[in-house]
Amino acid sequence: MTLKDSNRVKFTDKKFDTTISEGKFINTLFERLVALKITFKNVDFRYCIFDSAYLRNCSFESCDFTGSKKQINKTPTLNFALFEVRG
């Protein structure tokens, strides 16, 4: 058996600061992603991992999250992951 590279793209400490339309982020790892009051329209987030993401007051219109998941990293005193979706 051999293991092959999954070709997962990784973004660390990034921020969405404008409306995102027709985006493709298939098989992407988002570490410490931030988005505040952002609208996502027809964005493909299939098989993405949101690790310690902070998405607040965002709206997702016709977006695909098939197979995606959020990771929540917890320490004894803090929870670094918040995933709040409105829309």
DSSP file (Angstrom, degrees, kcal/mol; ACC not computed):
  #  RESIDUE AA STRUCTURE BP1 BP2  ACC     N-H-->O    O-->H-N    N-H-->O    O-->H-N    TCO  KAPPA ALPHA  PHI   PSI    X-CA   Y-CA   Z-CA
    1    1 A M              0   0    0      0, 0.0     2,-0.4     0, 0.0     0, 0.0   0.000 360.0 360.0 360.0 135.1    0.0    0.0    0.0
    2    2 A T        -     0   0    0      2,-0.0     2,-0.5     0, 0.0     0, 0.0  -0.943 360.0-134.8-121.1 146.1    1.3    3.5   -0.9
    3    3 A L        -     0   0    0     -2,-0.4     2,-0.3     3,-0.0     3,-0.0  -0.841  21.3-158.3 -98.9 134.5    0.0    6.8    0.4
    4    4 A K        -     0   0    0     -2,-0.5     2,-0.1     1,-0.0    -2,-0.0  -0.788  28.3 -94.5-111.0 155.2   -0.5    9.5   -2.1
    5    5 A D        -     0   0    0     -2,-0.3    -1,-0.0     1,-0.1     0, 0.0  -0.440  25.0-147.9 -64.8 136.0   -0.6   13.3   -1.7
    6    6 A S        -     0   0    0     -2,-0.1    -1,-0.1     2,-0.1     3,-0.1   0.551  26.3-132.0 -84.0  -7.7   -4.2   14.5   -1.3
    7    7 A N        +     0   0    0      1,-0.2     2,-0.3    21,-0.0    -2,-0.1   0.764  43.2 169.8  60.6  26.5   -3.4   17.9   -3.0
    8    8 A R        -     0   0    0     20,-0.1     2,-0.3     1,-0.0    -1,-0.2  -0.544  28.7-137.0 -69.9 129.9   -5.2   19.7   -0.1
    9    9 A V  E     -a   28   0A   0     18,-1.1    20,-3.4    17,-0.3     2,-0.5  -0.690  17.3-151.3 -86.4 141.5   -4.5   23.4   -0.3
   10   10 A K  E     -a   29   0A   0     -2,-0.3     2,-0.5    18,-0.2    20,-0.2  -0.965  14.5-175.5-123.4 127.2   -3.8   25.1    3.1
   11   11 A F  E     -a   30   0A   0     18,-3.0    20,-3.2    -2,-0.5     2,-0.4  -0.987  10.3-169.6-118.0 125.9   -4.6   28.7    4.0
   12   12 A T  E     -a   31   0A   0     -2,-0.5    20,-0.2    18,-0.2    21,-0.0  -0.955  64.6  -3.8-120.2 133.8   -3.4   29.9    7.5
   13   13 A D  S    S+     0   0    0     18,-2.3     2,-0.3    -2,-0.4    -1,-0.2   0.920  90.7 149.0  55.7  51.4   -4.3   33.1    9.2
   14   14 A K        -     0   0    0     17,-0.5    20,-1.8    -3,-0.2     2,-0.4  -0.766  32.9-152.5-113.7 160.6   -6.3   34.5    6.3
   15   15 A K  E     -d   34   0B   0     -2,-0.3     2,-0.5    18,-0.2    20,-0.2  -0.997  11.2-142.6-137.0 130.7   -9.4   36.8    6.2
   16   16 A F  E     +d   35   0B   0     18,-2.5    20,-0.6    -2,-0.4     3,-0.1  -0.807  26.0 169.5 -84.0 129.5  -12.2   37.2    3.7
   17   17 A D        +     0   0    0     -2,-0.5     2,-0.3    18,-0.1    -1,-0.1   0.288  55.9  39.3-127.2  10.2  -13.0   41.0    3.5
   18   18 A T  S    S-     0   0    0     21,-0.0    -1,-0.1    20,-0.0    20,-0.1  -0.963  97.5 -70.1-150.3 164.9  -15.3   41.2    0.5
   19   19 A T        -     0   0    0     -2,-0.3     2,-0.5    19,-0.1    21,-0.2  -0.307  45.4-147.3 -57.5 137.7  -18.2   39.3   -1.0
   20   20 A I  E     -g   40   0C   0     19,-2.4    21,-3.1    -4,-0.1     2,-0.4  -0.955  18.5-178.5-114.1 121.2  -17.1   36.0   -2.6
   21   21 A S  E     -g   41   0C   0     -2,-0.5    21,-0.2    19,-0.2    22,-0.1  -0.962  63.8  -5.6-122.6 137.7  -19.0   34.8   -5.7
   22   22 A E  S    S+     0   0    0     19,-2.4    21,-0.2    -2,-0.4    20,-0.1   0.758  86.7 163.3  58.4  29.2  -18.5   31.7   -7.8
   23   23 A G        -     0   0    0     18,-0.5    21,-2.8    -3,-0.1     2,-0.5  -0.429  29.4-150.4 -79.2 154.1  -15.4   30.7   -5.7
   24   24 A K  B     +i   44   0D   0     19,-0.2    21,-0.2    -2,-0.1    19,-0.1  -0.971  28.6 156.3-127.7 116.2  -13.9   27.2   -5.7
   25   25 A F    >   +     0   0    0     19,-3.1     3,-1.0    -2,-0.5    -1,-0.1  -0.218  20.1 169.4-127.7  40.3  -12.2   26.0   -2.5
   26   26 A I  T 3   +     0   0    0      1,-0.2   -17,-0.3    22,-0.1    21,-0.2  -0.314  69.3   1.3 -61.3 132.8  -12.5   22.2   -3.0
   27   27 A N  T 3  S+     0   0    0     19,-2.8   -18,-1.1     1,-0.2     2,-0.4   0.876  95.5 153.9  59.6  43.0  -10.4   20.1   -0.5
   28   28 A T  E <   -a    9   0A   0     -3,-1.0    21,-2.4    18,-0.3     2,-0.6  -0.824  39.7-145.5-107.1 141.6   -9.0   23.2    1.3
   29   29 A L  E     -ab  10  49A   0    -20,-3.4   -18,-3.0    -2,-0.4     2,-0.6  -0.934  13.9-165.9-103.8 117.4   -7.8   23.4    4.8
   30   30 A F  E     -ab  11  50A   0     19,-3.1    21,-3.1    -2,-0.6     2,-0.5  -0.920   3.7-168.5-104.5 113.9   -8.6   26.8    6.4
   31   31 A E  E    S-ab  12  51A   0    -20,-3.2   -18,-2.3    -2,-0.6   -17,-0.5  -0.911  73.1 -12.6-104.2 124.3   -6.6   27.4    9.7
   32   32 A R  S    S+     0   0    0     19,-3.1    -1,-0.2    -2,-0.5    21,-0.2   0.886  87.3 179.5  54.3  44.6   -7.7   30.4   11.8
   33   33 A L        -     0   0    0     18,-0.4    21,-3.2    -3,-0.3     2,-0.4  -0.511  10.3-158.9 -73.8 142.9   -9.8   31.8    9.0
   34   34 A V  E     +de  15  54B   0    -20,-1.8   -18,-2.5    19,-0.2     2,-0.3  -0.985  19.7 161.7-127.0 136.8  -11.7   35.0    9.7
   35   35 A A  E     -de  16  55B   0     19,-2.2    21,-2.6    -2,-0.4     2,-0.5  -0.905  11.4-172.5-152.0 126.1  -14.8   36.4    8.0
   36   36 A L  E    S- e   0  56B   0    -20,-0.6    21,-0.2    -2,-0.3    22,-0.1  -0.981  73.2 -17.2-123.8 121.6  -17.2   39.1    9.4
   37   37 A K  S    S+     0   0    0     19,-2.8     2,-0.4    -2,-0.5    21,-0.2   0.874  92.0 153.0  55.0  43.5  -20.4   40.1    7.7
   38   38 A I        -     0   0    0     18,-0.3    21,-2.1    -3,-0.1     2,-0.5  -0.832  38.6-141.4-105.1 141.8  -19.3   38.5    4.4
   39   39 A T  E     - h   0  59C   0     -2,-0.4   -19,-2.4    19,-0.2     2,-0.5  -0.898  11.7-163.8-102.0 128.8  -21.7   37.1    1.7
   40   40 A F  E     -gh  20  60C   0     19,-3.0    21,-3.3    -2,-0.5     2,-0.5  -0.965   8.0-171.0-112.0 121.7  -20.7   33.9    0.0
   41   41 A K  E     -gh  21  61C   0    -21,-3.1   -19,-2.4    -2,-0.5   -18,-0.5  -0.962  66.2 -18.7-119.8 124.7  -22.6   33.2   -3.3
   42   42 A N  S    S+     0   0    0     19,-3.2     2,-0.4    -2,-0.5    21,-0.2   0.885  87.0 162.8  51.4  46.3  -22.4   29.9   -5.2
   43   43 A V        -     0   0    0     18,-0.3    21,-2.0   -21,-0.2     2,-0.8  -0.819  35.9-137.0-100.6 136.4  -19.1   29.0   -3.5
   44   44 A D  B     +ij  24  64D   0    -21,-2.8   -19,-3.1    -2,-0.4    21,-0.1  -0.818  33.1 161.0 -96.6 105.5  -17.8   25.4   -3.6
   45   45 A F    >   +     0   0    0     19,-2.5     3,-1.7    -2,-0.8    -1,-0.1  -0.018  19.6 158.5-108.9  25.8  -16.5   24.4   -0.2
   46   46 A R  T 3  S-     0   0    0      1,-0.3   -19,-2.8    22,-0.1   -18,-0.3  -0.274  70.2  -1.0 -58.3 133.3  -16.7   20.6   -0.8
   47   47 A Y  T 3  S+     0   0    0     19,-2.6    -1,-0.3     1,-0.2     2,-0.2   0.698  95.5 150.0  62.5  24.6  -14.4   18.5    1.5
   48   48 A C    <   -     0   0    0     -3,-1.7    21,-2.1    18,-0.2     2,-0.5  -0.509  38.6-144.7 -83.4 155.3  -13.0   21.6    3.2
   49   49 A I  E     -bc  29  69A   0    -21,-2.4   -19,-3.1    19,-0.2     2,-0.8  -0.991   4.2-159.2-119.5 126.4  -11.8   21.7    6.8
   50   50 A F  E     -bc  30  70A   0     19,-2.6    21,-3.0    -2,-0.5     2,-0.7  -0.888  14.1-171.9-106.0 101.1  -12.4   24.8    8.9
   51   51 A D  E    S-bc  31  71A   0    -21,-3.1   -19,-3.1    -2,-0.8   -18,-0.4  -0.855  71.1 -18.8-102.4 113.8   -9.8   24.6   11.7
   52   52 A S  S    S+     0   0    0     19,-1.8    -1,-0.2    -2,-0.7     2,-0.2   0.903  92.7 171.8  57.7  45.2  -10.3   27.3   14.4
   53   53 A A        -     0   0    0     18,-0.4    29,-1.9    -3,-0.4     2,-0.5  -0.597  27.8-155.9 -87.0 146.2  -12.4   29.4   12.0
   54   54 A Y  E     +ef  34  82B   0    -21,-3.2   -19,-2.2    -2,-0.2     2,-0.6  -0.895  22.5 164.9-122.5  98.1  -14.2   32.6   13.1
   55   55 A L  E     +ef  35  83B   0     27,-1.3    29,-2.5    -2,-0.5     2,-0.4  -0.948  12.2 178.7-117.2 109.3  -17.1   33.2   10.7
   56   56 A R  E     -e   36   0B   0    -21,-2.6   -19,-2.8    -2,-0.6   -18,-0.3  -0.943  60.1 -10.3-123.8 133.1  -19.6   35.8   12.2
   57   57 A N  E    S+     0   0B   0     -2,-0.4     2,-0.3     1,-0.2    -1,-0.2   0.835  90.6 148.5  54.1  38.0  -22.7   37.2   10.6
   58   58 A C  E     - f   0  85B   0     26,-0.8    28,-2.6   -21,-0.2     2,-0.4  -0.679  37.7-144.6 -96.3 154.1  -21.9   35.7    7.2
   59   59 A S  E     -h   39   0C   0    -21,-2.1   -19,-3.0    -2,-0.3     2,-0.5  -0.963   4.4-158.4-120.9 142.9  -24.5   34.5    4.7
   60   60 A F  E     -h   40   0C   0     -2,-0.4     2,-0.6    26,-0.3   -19,-0.2  -0.951   8.9-171.2-123.0 109.0  -24.1   31.5    2.4
   61   61 A E  E    S-h   41   0C   0    -21,-3.3   -19,-3.2    -2,-0.5   -18,-0.3  -0.902  72.7 -21.5-107.4 115.6  -26.2   31.6   -0.7
   62   62 A S  S    S+     0   0    0     -2,-0.6     2,-0.3   -21,-0.2    -1,-0.2   0.851  92.5 156.6  56.4  39.9  -26.3   28.4   -2.8
   63   63 A C        -     0   0    0    -21,-0.2     2,-0.6    -3,-0.2   -19,-0.2  -0.677  38.8-133.3 -94.0 151.3  -22.9   27.2   -1.4
   64   64 A D  B     +j   44   0D   0    -21,-2.0   -19,-2.5    -2,-0.3   -18,-0.0  -0.922  28.8 167.7-110.8 116.3  -21.9   23.5   -1.3
   65   65 A F    >   +     0   0    0     -2,-0.6     3,-2.3   -21,-0.1    -1,-0.1   0.014  20.1 157.0-112.0  24.4  -20.4   22.2    1.9
   66   66 A T  T 3  S-     0   0    0      1,-0.3   -19,-2.6   -20,-0.1   -18,-0.2  -0.297  75.4  -1.2 -54.7 124.8  -20.6   18.5    1.0
   67   67 A G  T 3  S+     0   0    0      1,-0.2    -1,-0.3   -21,-0.2     2,-0.1   0.517 100.8 135.3  74.0   5.1  -18.1   16.5    3.1
   68   68 A S    <   -     0   0    0     -3,-2.3     2,-0.3   -21,-0.1    -1,-0.2  -0.447  29.8-177.3 -83.7 159.2  -16.8   19.6    4.9
   69   69 A K  E     -c   49   0A   0    -21,-2.1   -19,-2.6    -2,-0.1     2,-0.4  -0.988  21.8-129.2-151.4 160.2  -16.2   19.8    8.6
   70   70 A K  E     -c   50   0A   0     -2,-0.3     2,-0.4   -21,-0.2   -19,-0.2  -0.913  16.3-149.6-111.3 141.7  -15.2   22.2   11.3
   71   71 A Q  E     -c   51   0A   0    -21,-3.0   -19,-1.8    -2,-0.4     2,-0.6  -0.900   6.5-157.5-106.2 136.6  -12.5   21.5   13.8
   72   72 A I        -     0   0    0     -2,-0.4     2,-0.6   -21,-0.2   -21,-0.1  -0.951   2.7-159.4-118.7 113.8  -12.7   23.0   17.3
   73   73 A N        -     0   0    0     -2,-0.6     7,-1.5     0, 0.0     2,-0.4  -0.814  15.3-169.2 -92.0 122.5   -9.4   23.3   19.2
   74   74 A K  B     -K   79   0E   0     -2,-0.6     5,-0.2     5,-0.2    -2,-0.0  -0.908  13.2-172.0-116.6 140.1  -10.0   23.7   22.9
   75   75 A T        -     0   0    0      3,-2.6     0, 0.0    -2,-0.4     0, 0.0  -0.726  48.0 -94.3-112.3 171.0   -7.7   24.6   25.7
   76   76 A P  S    S+     0   0    0      0, 0.0     3,-0.1     0, 0.0    -2,-0.0   0.788 122.5  22.1 -57.8 -26.4   -8.7   24.4   29.3
   77   77 A T  S    S+     0   0    0      1,-0.1     2,-0.3     0, 0.0    -3,-0.0   0.624 120.3  48.4-117.0 -16.4   -9.7   28.1   29.4
   78   78 A L        -     0   0    0      2,-0.0    -3,-2.6     0, 0.0     2,-0.5  -0.939  52.0-154.2-132.1 148.9  -10.4   29.1   25.8
   79   79 A N  B     -K   74   0E   0     -2,-0.3    -5,-0.2    -5,-0.2    -7,-0.0  -0.971  13.3-172.4-116.9 112.0  -12.4   27.9   22.8
   80   80 A F        +     0   0    0     -7,-1.5     2,-0.5    -2,-0.5    -6,-0.1   0.504  58.4  80.0 -85.5  -4.6  -10.7   29.3   19.7
   81   81 A A        +     0   0    0     -8,-0.3     2,-0.4   -27,-0.0   -27,-0.2  -0.906  45.8 167.2-114.6 126.3  -13.3   28.2   17.1
   82   82 A L  E     -f   54   0B   0    -29,-1.9   -27,-1.3    -2,-0.5     2,-0.4  -1.000   7.3-178.5-130.6 133.6  -16.6   30.0   16.4
   83   83 A F  E     +f   55   0B   0     -2,-0.4     2,-0.5   -29,-0.2   -27,-0.1  -0.830  11.0 169.0-135.8  94.0  -18.7   29.2   13.4
   84   84 A E  E     -     0   0B   0    -29,-2.5   -26,-0.8    -2,-0.4     2,-0.5  -0.933   9.1-173.5-113.2 124.5  -21.8   31.3   13.2
   85   85 A V  E     +f   58   0B   0     -2,-0.5     2,-0.4   -28,-0.1   -26,-0.2  -0.964   6.1 176.7-122.3 130.8  -23.9   31.3   10.1
   86   86 A R              0   0    0    -28,-2.6   -26,-0.3    -2,-0.5    -2,-0.0  -0.976 360.0 360.0-125.9 144.7  -26.8   33.5    9.3
   87   87 A G              0   0    0     -2,-0.4    -1,-0.1   -28,-0.2   -28,-0.1   0.443 360.0 360.0 132.9 360.0  -28.7   33.6    6.1
